[in-house]
Amino acid sequence: MTTAQIGIIISIFAYLVVMLMVGFVSSKATNDVKDFYLGGRKLGPFVTAMSAEASDMSSYLLMGLPGLAYFSGIADAGWTAIGLIVGTYLNWLFTAKRLRNYTEKLDAITIPDYFKKRFRDKNNIILCIGALFILVFFIPYTASGFSACGKLFSSLFGVNYQLAMIVSAVIIVGYTTTGGFLAASKTDFIQSIIMTLALIFVLSYGVINAGGFGGVIENAGALPGFLNLSATHNNTTGAADPYGIFNKITMFCWGLGYFGMPHILLRFMAVRKADELILSRRIASVWVLFSLCIAVFLGVVGRAMTQSGTLISLIDPADTTSSSLAETLIVVLADQISQNGFFYAIIAGLVLAGILASTMSTADSQLIAASSSVSENIIQETLGIKLSEVSAMIAARATLICVAIFGIIIAWNPNSSVFGIVSFAWAGFGAVFGPIMILSLYWKRTNKYGAIAGMISGGAMVFIWKYLVKPMGGFWNLYELAPAFLVAIIFIVVVSLLTSEPEKEIQNEFDQVAKM
């Protein structure tokens, strides 16, 4: 084992120990199921903001987005980032406070539980649909995190990809099952800081080695379409491919996904005071703008380094249509940094810990949300199996472990794309929960029939568009979130208007929350 590898291992080991310690300490404050799933609504504004965004910015922040920018230029990655920045702000502005007040009034601790109580769904149909969709889309989302960890250690140390992935999953499951939501939120806060430092350090190193800012622009600009928001660089032909208005719109529509992300919405529900969400919104918006811009530019810097000969090419000559190899950009840069001595190896280890942070901060939150859907929404409420507090905690933790196992199975293939997996799960959550979340908070006429129709149609359209419509190519080659989101809204509005209006009690409750 080299000196560089020893330094990296020391940093990563120290980071993992701290995460497990946070989980252990948080377990002292986790006394019942409400604490496990929502932290007793005790989060302060800083932890709320940073844990929400860290749980959002999964491995695609440090691997997926830079890899996409490295692979084809700033168009795909740039329009995605712009959509995410706008979506983040609007979600905090319009959803956070009203959802916090509504869920407190209804005493709801999960997203499906909120919909059930909001629409007085006594048959638990909405609850069951929501819980099942959370499982369907969270398992692949969690898999993307495990895949990132596997790629990290496999690239660095030449260890078996599957073994590295399993070990990483065990660590994540370890502190999450111990401390629950508080552990996930507190570790996410720490991880957001590590992610930021990792991005800044690697970007600075890359710019210096690419010949300064001018060198980066010159080298990247030599690739046709690479620095153009209306074109992409084609690695097969070496030419620029047009990037039309529909491509821009659909990638920008990534921002719509925020309105339906259970692991982010739970942070809104868990904040200590609704008024503190104003400060949280400002913190979150600034951090997202900062981190996403750096992530996209890191991909540009990496490609400029390749052009200048200071970094090996991360384009697979046998597969010039996939960005999977390019997603290891930050890992390769960290490995290069570590070769400059033991001190730099320690720094490189912290950078790699940032990758783990981006992965773990999302995976832990997803595991919590998926766990709550099964143990609370399906086992107890839908199936009517009453569990004691002790049994409910055991069921929650067992579910969490099962979801992790399924995630490992999905991520077993080392050639799976982190960005690709995340984009599908993101579309699923955005289309299933986003439209009904917005309308449930702002349209009094929405009823349970519209909610059911919207959730089913949105989820179904994600699959239909991705596997049946999108392969037709041309005009139809659009990201599935936008059409699925639109279809869900149409179904909610039409079905709600064609069926009976909500009961007076529900409408009065809506008015009360609107005034809060």
Summary of the structure (lengths in Angstrom):
residues: 516
radius of gyration: 22.3
end to end distance: 60.6
largest distance: 71.1
contacts: 2059
relative contact order: 0.19
helix: 80%
strand: 2%
